[in-house]
């Protein structure tokens, strides 16, 4: 097959969804396609449908209209263990209820590949080492999770997803609560995985500027519908950003990518 005609790992086609009892659609007319070696980011205000999109993409919800396919198969029809061999997920939130070391945590990512008896093999430990190395976290392997910084913990969470040996990586607001250095480091890590491991990436994020700097393509949602999609420069224009986020901004271009500067609201003049 020609490399230029790579089939999408994830495809949403005209998806519409409404939660039971809701008065309006959570998603309406949303389409998206992600192939290997592509980094896609989904943006939008709170309540714009980003979380619903992730649930549909992972098969947790079935569209009322349209299709959501993973590797050419309906997302909701995948057995969970089979799906985990194709898609690695870094969720927005999770609680650590038990004390664990980093290596034990990353080893949890091998569950889709374990035998019926759940016994770990040498190849499982090798996969953990590769995932930790890819995330620059091998030196953390024997640390307790509670001793990690926020940035270190996020790298470990990505390593756990990579230990599944997926082809698609889904990250739901992974930069939340991270400082500038660690958030930049996380985006650099994900972009490196796209380039070196050939992964397709779907990232949900509120950070317009980092999405524009790192992603190949953006999808901007508002009130459940697509406002714009495509290259960052086509999506993040001053007019579009101001309309969607209801706030004045100024746009600049850095390294060929749009960057947003929020402005102060103009003060009202009084006679």
C-alpha positions in Angstrom: 0.0 0.0 0.0 1.3 3.5 -0.8 2.4 5.3 2.3 0.5 8.4 1.1 -2.8 6.5 1.4 -2.5 5.3 5.0 -5.9 4.4 6.4 -7.1 6.3 9.4 -6.7 4.7 12.8 -9.6 6.8 14.0 -12.5 8.1 12.0 -15.6 10.0 13.1 -18.0 10.7 10.3 -20.9 13.1 10.8 -21.4 12.1 14.4 -24.4 13.3 16.4 -25.1 12.4 20.0 -27.6 13.5 22.6 -27.6 12.3 26.2 -30.9 10.8 27.5 -33.2 13.6 28.8 -31.0 16.4 27.4 -32.7 19.3 25.5 -29.9 19.6 22.9 -27.2 17.6 21.2 -23.9 17.2 22.9 -22.3 16.7 19.5 -23.7 17.6 16.1 -22.1 16.9 12.7 -18.6 16.2 14.0 -16.1 14.5 11.7 -12.4 13.7 12.3 -9.8 11.3 10.8 -6.4 10.5 12.4 -3.8 8.4 10.6 -0.4 7.1 11.9 2.2 9.8 12.4 -0.5 12.5 12.8 -1.0 14.7 15.8 -4.6 16.1 16.1 -5.8 18.4 18.9 -9.4 19.1 19.8 -10.2 22.5 21.3 -13.2 24.4 22.6 -14.8 26.1 25.6 -16.1 24.2 28.6 -19.2 22.3 27.6 -18.4 22.3 23.9 -18.5 18.5 23.5 -14.8 17.5 23.9 -15.4 14.9 26.6 -18.4 13.4 24.6 -16.1 13.2 21.5 -13.6 11.1 23.5 -16.2 8.8 24.8 -17.6 8.2 21.3 -14.1 7.8 19.8 -13.3 5.1 22.4 -16.6 3.3 21.9 -18.0 4.1 25.4 -21.0 5.9 23.6 -22.6 5.0 20.3 -23.5 7.8 17.9 -27.2 8.4 17.2 -26.2 9.4 13.7 -22.9 8.9 11.9 -20.1 6.5 12.6 -17.1 6.2 14.9 -14.5 3.7 13.7 -11.2 2.5 15.1 -9.0 0.8 12.5 -11.9 0.3 10.2 -14.2 -1.2 12.8 -17.1 0.3 14.8 -15.5 1.7 18.0 -18.4 0.4 20.2 -18.0 -3.1 18.8 -14.4 -3.7 20.0 -13.9 -6.0 23.0 -12.2 -3.9 25.6 -9.0 -6.1 25.8 -8.7 -6.0 22.0 -9.2 -2.3 21.9 -6.5 -1.8 24.5 -4.0 -3.4 22.1 -4.7 -0.7 19.5 -5.5 2.4 21.6 -3.6 3.8 24.7 -5.5 6.3 26.8 -4.2 8.9 29.3 -7.3 10.0 31.1 -7.9 13.5 32.5 -8.2 12.3 36.1 -7.4 9.2 38.1 -6.9 8.4 41.7 -4.0 6.3 43.1 -5.6 4.3 45.9 -2.7 1.9 46.5 1.0 2.7 47.0 2.9 1.6 43.9 6.3 2.0 42.4 6.7 3.4 38.9 7.6 0.1 37.2 4.5 -1.6 38.8 2.3 1.2 37.4 3.7 1.0 33.9 3.4 -2.8 34.0 -0.4 -2.4 34.3 -0.3 -1.3 30.7 0.6 -4.8 29.7 -2.8 -6.3 30.8 -4.2 -6.5 27.2 -1.2 -8.8 26.3 -1.2 -11.1 29.4 -2.2 -14.7 29.2 -5.3 -16.2 30.8 -3.4 -16.7 34.0 -2.1 -13.1 33.9 1.6 -14.1 34.3 4.2 -11.6 33.2 6.8 -12.7 30.7 10.2 -11.3 29.8 8.6 -9.6 26.8 6.2 -7.7 29.1 9.1 -6.4 31.2 11.0 -5.5 28.0 8.0 -3.5 26.8 7.9 -1.6 30.1 11.5 -0.7 29.8 11.0 0.5 26.2 8.0 2.6 27.3 9.9 4.2 30.3 12.9 4.9 28.0 10.7 6.5 25.4 9.3 8.8 28.1 12.7 9.6 29.6 11.5 8.0 32.8 13.7 4.8 33.1 15.5 6.4 36.0 12.2 6.7 37.9 11.4 3.0 37.7 12.0 2.2 41.4 10.4 5.4 42.7 7.1 5.5 44.6 4.4 7.3 42.7 3.8 9.7 45.6 7.4 11.0 45.4 7.0 12.2 41.8 6.5 15.7 40.6 3.5 16.5 38.4 5.6 16.4 35.3 7.3 13.1 36.2 3.9 11.6 37.0 2.5 12.6 33.6 5.4 11.0 31.8 4.8 7.8 33.8 1.1 7.8 32.8 2.1 8.2 29.1 4.6 5.3 29.6 1.9 3.1 31.0 -0.2 3.8 27.8 2.8 3.1 25.6 3.4 -0.2 27.4 0.2 -1.4 25.7 2.1 -1.0 22.4 -0.8 0.9 20.9 -1.0 2.6 17.5 -3.3 5.4 18.6 -2.7 7.5 21.7 -5.6 9.5 23.2 -4.8 12.1 25.8 -7.6 14.0 27.6 -6.2 17.4 28.9 -2.9 15.9 29.9 -1.3 19.4 30.7 -3.8 20.2 33.5 -2.0 21.6 36.6 1.4 21.4 35.0 3.8 24.4 35.0 5.3 25.8 31.8 8.4 23.6 31.7 6.5 20.4 32.4 3.6 21.2 30.0 6.1 22.0 27.2 8.0 18.8 28.0 4.8 16.8 27.7 3.9 18.2 24.3 7.5 17.7 23.1 7.3 14.1 24.4 4.0 13.4 22.5 5.3 15.0 19.3 8.5 12.8 19.6 6.3 9.7 19.9 4.5 10.7 16.7 7.7 11.1 14.8 9.8 8.2 16.2 7.1 5.6 17.1 4.7 6.4 14.2 1.7 6.8 16.6 -1.5 8.7 15.7 -2.4 11.1 18.5 -5.7 12.6 19.6 -5.2 15.2 22.3 -8.0 17.2 24.1 -6.6 20.4 25.4 -7.6 23.9 26.5 -4.2 25.4 25.6 -4.7 26.9 22.1 -1.1 28.1 21.8 0.5 24.7 22.5 -2.0 23.0 20.3 -1.1 25.4 17.5 2.6 24.9 18.0 2.6 21.1 18.1 -0.4 19.6 16.3 -0.7 18.9 12.6 -4.4 19.6 12.6 -7.0 21.2 14.9 -10.7 20.7 15.5 -12.5 23.6 17.2 -15.8 22.8 18.8 -18.5 25.1 20.2 -21.8 24.1 21.7 -21.4 20.6 20.3 -20.7 21.6 16.7 -17.5 22.0 14.6 -16.6 25.6 14.1 -13.4 25.0 12.1 -11.0 22.2 11.4 -7.7 21.8 9.6 -4.2 23.4 9.8 -3.7 25.6 12.9 -3.4 28.8 10.8 -6.8 28.2 9.2 -8.5 27.4 12.5 -7.1 29.9 15.0 -7.9 33.2 13.3 -8.6 36.3 15.4 -12.3 36.3 14.3 -12.9 32.7 15.0 -11.2 32.7 18.4 -13.0 35.8 19.6 -16.4 34.5 18.5 -15.9 31.1 20.1 -14.4 32.2 23.4 -16.3 35.5 23.6 -13.1 37.4 24.5 -10.9 39.9 22.6 -7.6 38.5 21.5 -4.6 39.5 19.3 -3.0 36.9 17.1 0.7 36.6 16.2 2.6 34.2 14.0 5.7 32.4 15.5 7.6 29.8 13.5 4.7 29.8 11.1 2.1 28.9 13.7 -0.6 31.2 15.2 -0.3 32.3 18.8 -3.0 34.0 20.8 -2.6 36.9 23.2 -5.7 37.6 25.3 -6.5 41.3 25.7 -8.2 43.2 28.5 -11.8 43.9 28.0 -12.3 47.6 26.9 -13.5 49.7 29.8 -16.9 51.3 29.3 -16.8 55.1 28.8 -19.1 57.2 30.8 -20.4 60.6 29.8 
